[in-house]
Amino acid sequence: MLTEEGTAFLQMGRALRGPAQQTMRFSDLPLDFVVALNGAAKTYNESRTPFTVLNLSYENEREIVREAGMRQFSQARDLFLEKLRHLLSNKGIVIKGRSYDFCLLAGLQPADAEESVSEIHDEAAADIRVDLGVKIRVFGPEDFA
């Protein structure tokens, strides 16, 4: 049985330990998201307007692909993201990445976002036939040093 660190290494491509566990690298992000994130970081540096990044991963991807096929997983993921865009329409942007998806919520403290994560997840996942196993990690300006 793999440890949490071993599982993290397999999922993220690197071991996640200590303070590095919650950091993100720009090389992990889609280009259009990096552009939006740079804008949010600039605003944060100039006026201390907070922002939050949600990193979405899909823990049940392999199981869904094995049992129902890649098309089923892709359709469920796209539907989840579309519902998320609708929920967050005035609060932020949602961008699909290769393996992970991202939301940028301008003007929102990470602590405030953490309080809403399970509610947002439940609303976006409602009525989707497969359980994507969505895991949402929350990051703030300090995680992008």
VMD Tcl script that draws the C-alpha trace (Angstrom):
set ca {
  {0.00 0.00 0.00}
  {1.33 3.41 -0.96}
  {1.79 6.16 1.57}
  {0.15 9.56 1.03}
  {3.50 10.86 -0.20}
  {3.86 8.00 -2.67}
  {0.34 8.57 -3.98}
  {1.04 12.31 -4.29}
  {4.20 11.58 -6.24}
  {2.31 9.36 -8.68}
  {-0.56 11.82 -9.05}
  {1.45 15.05 -9.21}
  {4.73 13.81 -10.62}
  {6.69 14.88 -7.54}
  {6.71 14.16 -3.84}
  {4.80 16.65 -1.76}
  {6.27 17.22 1.68}
  {6.07 19.91 4.32}
  {5.57 23.51 3.13}
  {5.90 22.47 -0.52}
  {2.73 20.43 -0.17}
  {0.47 23.41 -0.86}
  {2.52 25.30 -3.47}
  {1.75 25.42 -7.17}
  {4.09 26.02 -10.07}
  {3.24 28.14 -13.11}
  {4.49 25.33 -15.34}
  {1.54 23.24 -14.08}
  {-1.02 25.77 -15.35}
  {-2.61 26.38 -18.79}
  {-1.27 29.53 -20.48}
  {-4.60 31.42 -20.49}
  {-4.90 30.75 -16.77}
  {-1.36 32.02 -16.14}
  {-2.30 35.27 -17.89}
  {-5.40 35.70 -15.68}
  {-3.42 34.74 -12.60}
  {-0.72 37.30 -13.42}
  {-3.45 39.96 -13.57}
  {-4.83 38.90 -10.21}
  {-1.32 38.87 -8.70}
  {-0.64 42.37 -10.05}
  {-3.87 43.65 -8.50}
  {-2.98 41.90 -5.24}
  {0.47 43.50 -5.18}
  {-0.90 46.98 -5.97}
  {-4.01 47.10 -3.79}
  {-3.94 43.91 -1.69}
  {-7.15 42.71 -3.37}
  {-7.18 38.99 -2.50}
  {-7.74 36.13 -4.90}
  {-8.26 32.41 -4.62}
  {-7.32 29.59 -6.96}
  {-9.22 26.32 -6.88}
  {-7.32 23.34 -8.30}
  {-9.65 20.53 -9.36}
  {-8.50 16.95 -9.76}
  {-10.51 13.84 -10.56}
  {-9.70 10.88 -8.34}
  {-12.12 8.49 -10.08}
  {-10.87 9.16 -13.63}
  {-9.10 5.81 -14.11}
  {-12.03 3.83 -12.76}
  {-14.55 5.67 -14.96}
  {-12.38 5.29 -18.06}
  {-11.87 1.59 -17.35}
  {-15.57 0.91 -16.75}
  {-17.33 3.36 -19.08}
  {-14.66 4.74 -21.43}
  {-12.81 7.99 -21.93}
  {-15.76 9.60 -23.68}
  {-17.99 9.12 -20.62}
  {-15.36 10.64 -18.33}
  {-14.75 13.59 -20.68}
  {-18.46 14.32 -20.99}
  {-18.98 14.17 -17.22}
  {-15.95 16.41 -16.62}
  {-17.15 18.93 -19.22}
  {-20.63 18.97 -17.67}
  {-19.15 19.50 -14.20}
  {-17.05 22.42 -15.49}
  {-20.02 23.96 -17.32}
  {-22.11 23.81 -14.14}
  {-19.20 25.29 -12.20}
  {-18.92 28.15 -14.72}
  {-22.60 28.85 -14.25}
  {-22.29 28.83 -10.44}
  {-19.24 31.11 -10.46}
  {-20.26 33.26 -13.43}
  {-19.89 36.63 -11.70}
  {-17.22 35.57 -9.23}
  {-14.45 34.11 -11.34}
  {-13.23 32.11 -14.29}
  {-13.01 28.37 -14.86}
  {-10.33 26.98 -17.16}
  {-9.89 23.39 -18.27}
  {-6.35 22.06 -18.15}
  {-4.88 18.76 -19.29}
  {-5.21 16.70 -16.13}
  {-6.38 19.38 -13.72}
  {-8.84 22.23 -13.97}
  {-8.66 25.63 -12.33}
  {-10.89 28.41 -11.03}
  {-9.68 31.92 -10.31}
  {-11.86 33.84 -7.88}
  {-10.89 37.51 -7.72}
  {-11.58 39.46 -4.54}
  {-12.08 36.37 -2.39}
  {-9.88 35.30 0.51}
  {-8.81 31.62 0.38}
  {-10.28 31.05 3.88}
  {-13.67 32.30 2.66}
  {-13.48 30.04 -0.41}
  {-12.68 27.01 1.75}
  {-15.96 27.50 3.58}
  {-17.88 27.26 0.28}
  {-15.93 24.50 -1.47}
  {-18.14 21.57 -0.48}
  {-21.31 23.49 -1.33}
  {-19.92 24.52 -4.73}
  {-18.82 20.94 -5.38}
  {-22.19 19.47 -4.43}
  {-24.12 21.90 -6.66}
  {-21.83 21.37 -9.65}
  {-21.81 17.57 -9.22}
  {-25.59 17.26 -8.83}
  {-27.27 15.21 -11.56}
  {-24.00 14.00 -13.09}
  {-24.38 10.26 -13.60}
  {-20.85 9.30 -12.60}
  {-18.93 10.22 -9.47}
  {-15.86 12.04 -10.76}
  {-14.26 12.04 -7.31}
  {-13.58 15.76 -7.61}
  {-10.96 16.95 -5.16}
  {-10.68 20.72 -4.76}
  {-7.53 22.28 -3.35}
  {-7.55 25.96 -2.37}
  {-4.61 28.30 -2.94}
  {-4.08 32.00 -2.26}
  {-1.58 34.70 -3.26}
  {1.07 33.45 -0.82}
  {1.16 30.08 -2.62}
  {2.46 31.73 -5.80}
  {5.68 33.24 -4.48}
}
mol new
graphics top color blue
foreach p $ca { graphics top sphere $p radius 0.5 }
foreach p [lrange $ca 0 end-1] q [lrange $ca 1 end] { graphics top cylinder $p $q radius 0.2 }
display resetview
